[in-house]
Amino acid sequence: MKQSATAIGLMFCLSACGGGGGGSGGGVGGGGGIDPRLARLDIYEAQKLRVLGDPGAGVMGMPMTSLGNVPDSGALTFEGSASIRVEREDAPLVLFGDAGIRLDFDTSNAVGQIDRVFGANSTGTVVDFSGVIDMAGGVPGQNMDLSYHGALNASGETLGFDGTMNGVLLGNPVGAFSAADLEASVDQNGKTQTATMVITLEQVNEP
C-alpha cells in the first residue's frame, strides 16, 4: 500500500492551494492559517502506522487476531480513517475521511459509516465532500465481508459507491479492524472508474 506517499502529495496540495473551495477549512494564504485538514491527515497516518505498520521502514503492524481471541459475545466499536483512490485518465482522485464501525457479536451484525470526506476534485482543488458511505456486514469474525454503498458530492463532482470490502480483526487481544476493496468500481460523474478503498480503525472504549 502506498497511501503515505499519496497523503504527502495531498498535504502539499492543501498547503499550496489553501483548500480552495473546501467550505469552512481555511488554508495557507487565505487568512485562516494552516488548513485543519492537515492535522487530520497527520492523525490518519499515525494510526495507519500503529495498525498496519510500514514494512519498508521495518515497522511491524498488528497481527491478525487469532481464532481463540475472536469475541463470541458483546460488541466492539472501532474508529479511524478511510482512504479512497479513484483512477482517471488525467489524474486520480485521492480522498480521505473519517470512518467508524460497530461489530455486534450478539446479533451478528456490523454497521458503520464513512463521512467527513475531503480531497482533490477533477480540477485539482481540495474540497470537502458531502454525503456518506454506509457499511454493513454480518457474523463478525476473524475476517468478514463488509458491503458498502453511498454517494459523495462536491462542486462538479459526484461519486457513487456500491461494493464489498474484506475486513480483518487485528491484535491479540482485538485492538483494530481494517478492510479493503482493491478492485472497486466507482461511478464518477456517470462514468465507471476503477478504485481502491481502505479503512483503518482502532478499538475505542464506550461508556
C-alpha positions, 0 to 999 in steps of 0.5 A: 500500500502506498497511501503515505506517499499519496497523503504527502502529495495531498498535504502539499496540495492543501498547503499550496492551494489553501483548500480552495473551495473546501467550505469552512477549512481555511488554508495557507494564504487565505487568512485562516492559517494552516488548513485543519485538514492537515492535522487530520491527515497527520492523525490518519497516518499515525494510526495507519502506522500503529495498525498496519505498520510500514514494512519498508521502514521495518515497522511491524503492524498488528497481527491478525487476531487469532481464532481463540481471541475472536469475541463470541459475545458483546460488541466492539466499536472501532474508529479511524480513517478511510482512504479512497483512490479513484483512477482517471485518465488525467489524474486520480482522485485521492480522498480521505475521511473519517470512518467508524464501525460497530461489530455486534457479536450478539446479533451478528451484525456490523454497521458503520459509516464513512463521512467527513470526506475531503480531497482533490476534485477533477480540477485539482482543488481540495474540497470537502465532500458531502454525503456518506458511505454506509457499511454493513456486514454480518457474523463478525469474525476473524475476517468478514465481508463488509458491503458498502454503498453511498454517494459523495458530492462536491462542486462538479463532482459526484461519486457513487459507491456500491461494493464489498470490502474484506475486513480483518480483526487485528491484535491479540487481544482485538485492538483494530479492524481494517478492510479493503476493496482493491478492485472497486468500481466507482461511478464518477460523474456517470462514468465507471472508474476503477478504485481502491478503498481502505479503512483503518480503525482502532478499538475505542472504549464506550461508556 
